[in-house]
């Protein structure tokens, strides 16, 4: 009997050893992926690849990619592994630009080329791919034009007033407060009002259901069972999203439905996102007081797509923007206030600018007043450099792609990582990167840096939707159908030319185009590619354009892209000729694949998300002084358990009445 048991145990041990050996052999084959292709890579570890510390909660996503970025020093790119899945990480800035903008046709999905077939979250812009993403983006983009943001500006100031009323009751002379929760309450108020048309005042009502549901859904998406979510995301990002608890979704769906029904029944109108989405649903377009915006909207869309008549699409659009402004901007506010508290000289310089500008505007925080604060732009730019809201950008190779200047072929389906956090902390681009220095973003320093090393909102067609659009957005929606040797030219009326001259805020040179079919290579003119890319690298500043009266047509063609064949000749188009090219479109239709792809083009100071942050900072510094608290450890530590950039623990500050 003992012999039988001994034999059985030996057989089990042998079987286990064989299975283990087979698994290790299978992993070793998978881990040879980059080696066989001659790509430099960071050696993976069994069985987690290069993300063991992430799965164990020891390092955040951004920290993992920063370590790998540093290990690949001296290389343009490299490989790593998410478990056994090969991932391509980029270090070279020119390649970053290619992936995000120039060669977007090869990288037009974030995570996967498998579209969700059912469920309300299948309508989310962030999770959509291909033609579905294109249609959703085109539908929602007109709700965030500068004129719409300006019309909703009172939403920001109302929430700021609620915050200041709360602080007035709380701070009699000097008080220590936890500002992370303060910022969460402020952004919840703003985004509930902005997206759902609801005044909440979370500071007075901390048990508000909106606050609780917002926190709950963000915890589901960015924290909690991180190991399960990371593993699920390797197969499809939708798996992670659809794991969200249904209750928060049902709550927001009920709010939107009841609000729409109430407004339609009573004929009630309010300038907010939901109202503009209701216009899209009912009329197929957004009615604007801006003549240029209305007239060019028809040119841009050739008959507006509109959105689905069902409530679900309105619900997910509102929820998506609510979550974007609620979480990322609350942390940006918290990080900014923290840095101001430990850098009193910077705080004082900013306060002096705020005092001076507000004095010009009668002490009121207005859209124009915030727009005028240049040092505030620098402070927030530096905050987003050190603590980028999107610390990592993901793209999936949707068409096989040969890396320019190499023999490396990226195969379809390979995930691409752009480590924004690592780029923002690379001393090659930002000396002494852990130092908070707003002067990195003065004109001289910006001009001295490469243009793709600052990506807090991403870049290209899939840049953050919170980025406010340029007045010329409606002329920028389309790409040339490069399979046909022609460029379509749209005529401008006299009134449109006048409005363009008054409103356009882009440094450029223009010339006349007098034909409707241009069957010849487009020649670069004016200030060229470098000048336009310099503009794009300066996302918080304004530029000026003057259109001569000879401008008679606007061409719908591509921006900073290499067309494969126009009239048989390869060329590089520029955005310096409004009459010859349109600003900020991308060549997403080489051989007629994805045209037109609309994206929010030239950045201005008034991004929706940044405007929210600016109003909070201006309101606080106009009345209070900030100083560091011993309750906050220095330097602050980033939370390794969350996907988004967040601080571990709380951010305490001493807030004192100004003397």
N, C-alpha and C positions, 0 to 999 in steps of 0.2 A: 504493500500500500504506500509506504514511504517513498519507494522507488518511482511509483506512478506519479505521486505528487511532485517529486523532484523533477521528473521528466516534463510534467505539465508546466511547472514554473519556468523551466528552461526554455520551453517552446514559446511561452508568453513573452519572456524577455527577448527572445530572438525576433519574434514578430514585432514587438515594440521598436527594437533596434532597426529592423528593416524599414518600418514605416517612417521612423525618424530620419533614417538615412535618405529615404526617397524624398521626404519633404525638404531636407537640406539640399539635396541634389537639384530639386525643382527650383528652390530659391536661388541657388547659385547660377542656374541658367538665366533666371529673370534678372539677377543682379549683374549679368554680363552685358546687358542691353547697350549701355553707353560705351563700354570698352570696345565692343565689336564695331561700333560706328566711329571710333576715333575721337570721341568727345571727352574732354576732361571732366572728371566727376569726383564727388566726395564719396569714398568707400562706405557702403551701407553696412548696417549691422543686422544680424538675424534676430528676430523676424520682422522688426519694425522699419527696416530701411534706414532713412535718415531722420525719422520723426519720433523716435522713442521718447525723448524728453517732452515732446508735445503731448503724446498720448498719456504719459504719466503725470502731466500737469506741472512739470518742472520749468518749462519754458513756453512762452507764448509763440504764436505763429510768426510774428514779426522777428522775435529773437532767434528763432530757428533759422529763418532765411538770412538774417544778418550774419550768423555764424558761418553759414555755407557761402555767402557772398564773400566774406573775408578769407575763407580757405581757398577760394578760387581766384585770389588776387593774381593779376598778371594775365588772366584769360578774358576773352570777350564774353564768354558764356560757359555754361557747364551743365552737368547732369546731377540729379539726385533721385531718391526713390521715396514715394509715399507707400509704405509697405513694399509691395513688389511693382508698383506702378511707376514707370519712368516719368520724370518731370524735368522740364528744361528751364533753367534759370538764367536770366540775362544780366550782364554787367555793363555791356557796351551801350552808350547812350544813343548812338546812331541806330543800333538794332532795336532799342526801346522805341524810338520814333517810327521805325519801319513797322513794327508789330502793332502799335497803337493807331497809327495814322496811314502812313504811305501804303503799306501792304495789308490793310485791314481786311481785304477780301479773303485773305488766308487765315484770319484770326477773328472772325466776326461773332464768335460765341464766347461767353465767359467760362463756362464749366463743361458743358456737354452738348453734343449735337442731337440729343434725344429730347424731343419736346414732350411736355406733360399733356396728357390727353384729357384729364378730368380734374375736378376740384377747383375751388375758387382761386387758389394760389397759382393755378396754371395761367391765370390772366396777369400775374405780376410781371411788370416790365423787367425787373432784375433777373427773373428766372426764365424769361422767354428767349427763344433763339430764332435765327433765320428770319423768314418773312413775318412770323408772328411778332417778333421783337420790333421789326421795322414799322409795322402797322400801329402797334401800341405807342411807340415813340413818337410817330408822326401825329397821333391823336392827342397825346397829353402835352406835348411841347408848347403849344400856343397858350397854355394856362399859366406859363411862367415867364412871359415876356416882361421887359422892363416896365411897360405901362401897367400890366396886371400887378406886378409886385408893388409898384408905387400906389396903385389904388387900394392895396391891402395893407399899406404901411401902418395904418392906425391900429391894426391887430397887434403889431409889435409894441407900439407905445402903450396900448392899454394894458398889456401884460407886464410891461416894465413899471407902469404906475402901481399895479397890484403888488409887485415885488418891493417897490420903494415904500409903500404903505405898510407892508409887513415889517420891513427893516426899521421903519420909524417907531413902531411899537416895540420892537425887540431891542434896538440899540439906543440906549439913553445917553451914554457917553462913549463907552468902549465895550465891546462884547466879542467873545470868541464864538464863531459860527462855523458849521460844517457846510462848505460851499458846494460840494458835489451834489448834495440833495437839494440845495437852493437852486442850483443850475437845472437840475432835473425838473423841479417844480416849474421854473420859468419856461423851459422849453416845452413841457407838457401843456402849459397854458397856451403858449403861442401856437403849437401845432394842433391842439384841439380846436382852437378858434379858426386857424388857417384852413385846416383840412375838413373839419366836421361842422364848423359853424356854431361851436358850443363854448360859452364862457364858463370856465371852471373855477379858477382861483385856487389852485392846489395848496398854496401856502396857508390859506384859511381853512381849506377843506382837505386835509392830508389823507382822509379815507375815501376820497373821490373814486368812484368806480373806474373812471377813465385812467386815473393814475395807477390804480392797482392792475388793470388789464394791460396797460402799456408796459408796465414793469414785468408783468408775467410773460407777455409774448416776447419781449426782448431777452428775458432770461432763457426762454425756450430756444431762441435762435442763436444766442451768442454765448451761453454758459451752460450750466447743468451737466448733462452726461456727454461731455466733450468727446470722450473716446468713441462712443457709439456714433456721434455725429460726424466725426472725422472719417471713420471707416465708411459710413454710408455715403459721404460726399465723394469718395473715390469712384463710386459707381454712377451716381447722379446726384447733383446738388438738390434736385427736387425731392429726393428721399428725405433729406434733412428738413426741408421746408414743410413737407406734408406730415411730418411727425409733430408739428405744432399742436398743442391742445386746441380742440375745436371751440371751447368756450369763449376765449377772447375774440376769435373770428366772428362768432355768432353775435357777440355783444356789439362789435363795431358795425356789423351788417344791419343789426336792428336800429342803431343810431342813425345810420345813413338813410335807411328806408323811411323811418319816421320823420326825419328832417325834410327829405324831399317831398313826401306827401303833404306835410304841413305847409311848406312853401308854395307848392302847386295849388293847394286848396285855397290858401289865403292871398295868393298873389304877392308874397313877401320876397323882397330882394335884398341881398347882402353881398358886398364885395368879398368873396372868399373863394377858395379853390372849388368847393362843392358847387357853388353857383355857376362858375365857369364850365365845370363838367356837365352840369345840367343843361347849359346852353348847347354844348356839343351834342348831347344826347337828343335834345329836342329839335335843334335847327341845323345840325351838321357843321356848325362853325361857331366861333366866338365873336360876338359883336363888340367892336372896339370904337372908342372915340378918336383913336389915332387913324387919320386918313391913310397914311402910308401903310400901316399895319393891315387895315382892311383891304386896300387895293392890292397889296402884294401877296396877301394870303391866298387869293385866288390864283395868282401866277405860280406861287410855290407849290400848291397842292393839285392844281388842274382839276378842281372839283373835290372839295375836302372829304376825307375819309369818314370823319366823325367817329363815334364810338357805339358800342352795342346798346340796344334799347333796354337790356336787362339791367337791374340795379347792381348785379355782382361786379361788373367792371368798374363802376363808380366806387364801390366799396373798396376794391383792392387798390385802385389808384390813390384814394384818400389814405388808406392804411399804410401804403408803401411810403408816401411822403411824410406821414405822421411819424413813422418809425425812423426814417432817415434824419429828420430834424430833431426828433426827441432824444435819441441816444448819442449820435456822433457830435452834435453841436453842444449838448450839455457837457460832454467831456472836454470839448474845445474851450468852452467858457471856464470850466474848472481849471484846466491847465493854464490858461491865460492869466486868470486871477492869481493863481499860485506863483507864476513867474513874476508878475508885477509886485507881489508881496515880498519876494526875496531880492528884487532889484529895484529899490526905492528911487534911484536916479531915473530909471526908465519910466517908472510910474509917474514921477513928477513932471517929466517932459511931456508925457501923454496928457496928464491933467491940464497942463498949461495950454496945450492945443485945444482940448475940449472946452475949457473956459473961454478961450478966445473965439472959437467958432460959435459956441452957443450964444455968446454976447451979440454976435452979428445977427442972430436969428431970434432975438428977444427972449433968450433963455429956454426956448422950445427945442425939443429933439425932433427935428423934421427930416424928411428924406434927403433934402438938399444939404442940410447941416451935416448929417452923417457922411454923405457923399463927399464932403469937402475935407474930411479929416485924413490927411496924408500919413501922418505918423501912426495913426491907428491902423492904417493899412499895413504898415511895416511891422507893427507889433503882432497883428494877427497872422501875417505871412510867416513870421518867425515862429509863432506858436504852432502853426500847421507844418512847418518844417520839422520842428522837434517832435511834435505829436501829431503826425498826419492821420486824419480821420480814416482814410483808406490806406493802411500801412502796407498792404500787399495787393497788387493787381493780378488777376487771373485771366488768362485767355486759353482757348483750346484751338489747336491747329485744325482748321476745318478743310483745308486743302493742302496737300503736300507742298513743302516750301523749302527751297534751297537758300541757305544762309548766304547773303551777298558776300563775295570775296572769299568763299570757302567751298569745300566739297561736301559740307555737312547738309544732309537732307532731313528735315523734320517731317516725320510721317504724320499722316492724318490721325487725329485722335490724341496726340501727345499734348499734355497740359503744359502751359507756359506760365512761368512766374516772373513778375517784375517786382523786385523787392524795394518798394518805395521807401520804407523806413530805413533800409540799409543805404540807399542812395542819399537820403537826406542827412545821414550821419557819416558819410564818407569824408574824411578830412581832405581828400583831394579836391573836393568841390566846396566844402565848408570847413575851413580851418577851425580847430578847437570846437568841434561840433556839439559838445555838451554845454557850451556857453550860450546863454540866451542873449542874442545881439540883433535887434531890429535893423541896425544899419547894414546888415547883409543885403537888405533889400532897397538900398538907395540906388539911384540910377547907375552910378559908376560900378558898384559891385555886381549888380545884375548883368550889366553889359560884359563883365569879365568872365562870367560863368557859361558853361555849355547850357543849351536851352532845354534839355530833357532831364535835368537832374532835380527838377522841382515839380512834383506831380501829386499834390495833396488831394486833388479831385479827379485824378486820372487825366486822360487826354484822348482825343479822337472821337469817333462816333458814339462810343459808349462811356463818355465822360459823365460825371455826376450830373443828374438832371437838376439838382439844386442850383446849378450854375446859371445865373440869369443870362438871357440872350441879348444879342446885339440888335439895334434897330434894323439891321439888314438881314435878320435871320430868315425872313421869308424869301429872300433871293438866293439863299444858300442851300436849299434843301436837296438838290438833285445832283446826280453825277452824269457824266457823258456816257452814252452807250458806245463804248469803244469798239464794238464790233461793226459799227457803221462810221464811215469816214466823214462825219459832219458834226458841227456844233450848233445847237439850236440857239437862236438869238431872239429875245423878247424885247419889243419896243417899250420905251418909257414915255409916259405922257409928260407934258410940261410941268404939271403939278407934282408928279412923282419926282422929277428931276430936282425941283425946288426943295421938296421935303428931304430927299437924299442929301442934298448939299447942307441942309440945316441940321440933320439928325445923325448922320453917319459919324462914328467916332473911331475911325481906323486910319492909321498913317498909310497912305497909299498914293499911287499915281494912276491916273486914268487916261484913257484915250478913246477916240470915237471908233465905233464899229458900224458900218453902214450896210452890211449884207445879212441875209437871213440864213445862209448856209456858208460856212467857212471851211472850205475843203483844202486846207493847207496846215502845216505844222504851226502851233502857237509859239510865238517867240517870246522869251522873257523880256520884259521891259521894266522901266522905272527902277524901284529900289530892290526888286528881286526877292528871291526866296529867303535869304538870311534876314532881311528887314522884317518880313512878315512873321517868321518864326521867333524873332526877338519880341515882337508884340505878344505872341502867344505865351511866351515865357514870363510875361509880366501881367499876371492875372488880376491885379488889383488896381490898375491904373488906366487912365483915359488917354486917348490919342485923338488927333484932329484930322479931318479930311476936308478937302475943298474940291468939289466936282465942277469942272468947267462946263459952261452952257452947251458945249459941243457934244456932250455925252447924250446919245440918243437911244442906245440899246443896252440891255443887260443879257449876257450870255449865261446859260445854265450849263456849266462845265465843271471841271474839277479843280480842287485846291491842293497844293503841295503834294502832288501825286505823279507818278510816272505812268503815262498811258502806254499801253503796249503797241498800239498802232493807230495813228490818226493819219489818214491819207498816205499810209505806208511808211510813215516816219516816226521813230521814237522821239519823244520830247519830254521835257519837264515843265509843267505849267506853273505859273506863279499867281499869287493873289494880289498882285499890284495893279491889276487892270480890271476894274469893275466891268467896264464895257466888254472886255475880252474874256474874263474868267469870273467865276463867282467865288465869294469868300467861304472857305471852310467846308466845302464839300469834299468827299473822299472818293477815290476811284474804286468804288466797290462793285463796279459792273464791267470788269474786264471780261470780254466775251459774253456780255449780257447776263450776268448772274444775279446781282442784287440791287439793281438800280430801280428807283432812287432810294438812297439811304439818307435820311435827314438826321442831323444832329445839331445840338445847340452850339453855335459857333463862338465867335470872339468873346472872350471874357471881359466883363466890366467889373467895376467895384461893387456893384449891387447884386451879387449872387444872393439868392434867397436865403441860403443857409448862413452865409457870412453876415448878412444884414441882421439876422436874428442875434448873432453873437455881438455885433457892433453895438446894437441898441442896449443890450444888457451891460456891456462894459462902460459905455458912455453914461448910462443912468447911474451906475454905481460910483464911478470916479467923480462925477459931478457933485456928489454929496458926501462921499466917505473916503477915508484913507485906509489902505490895506497894509497889514504887516504880518510877518510870519508867526505861526503859533508853534509852541513846543510839542503840541499834540501831533503835528505832522512830521514824519521822519524825513530827513534830507540826506541824499537826494531821494525824491519820491520813487517808489518801486512800481513797475507796471505789473498788472495782474496776469499771471501765466495761465489762468483758467478760462479766459474769455477769448473769443475770436477777434473781436474789435479791440482797439487800443483803449485800455482802461487802467485806472490806478488801483493798486491793491490797498484796500482800506479806505479811509476817509481823507479829505483835504480840509484841514482846519485853518482858518485865518482869523486874525484879530481885525475886526471892523470898527473903526472909530469915526465919530463925527468930525468933519473938517473944521479946523480952527479958523 
